[in-house]
């Protein structure tokens, strides 16, 4: 399950319950990035062929 939230209360509750992974997102020049990952560490992306 993926949960996306801005709620500190929900985030705190998920932490207390032992949620497995947590990633913080941020914007960099209009692009959404994952805090702590470098530009070469993210998932690979290629445009699909038509």
N, C-alpha and C positions, 0 to 999 in steps of 0.2 A: 504494500500500500504506500502511496506517495501522498504526503500531506504538505500543502503549501499554506503558510499562515503569516499574518502580521501580528497575531495575538500572543503577547508575552505569557498570558495565563495558560493558553493551550500548549505553547512551547514548553513551559515549565512542567506541566502535567505529563507531557510526552517524555521529557527527560527523566522524571521521577519513575515512570512506568518501565523504563529501560528500552526506549526506542533505539533501534540498532544503529542508525546512521543519521547524521545531521550535516547539512550543507547550507552555507550562507551564500546567497546570491547578491551581486551588486552590479551596477551599470558602469561601463567604461566607454565613453564616447558613443553612447547609444546602444552598445552591445552588452547583453547580459552575460556575466562571467561568474564562475564559482570561486569564492574567496579561498585562497591558499593553493590554487592550481595555476601553474604557468600556462602560457599560450600553447605549448607543445604537449601538455599533459591532459588536455580535454579529449572528448570523443572525436573520432575522425568524422569528417563530413565531406561528402561529394554530391554534386548535383546529379540526380538520376538521368539516365539517357531517355530520350523520347522515342 
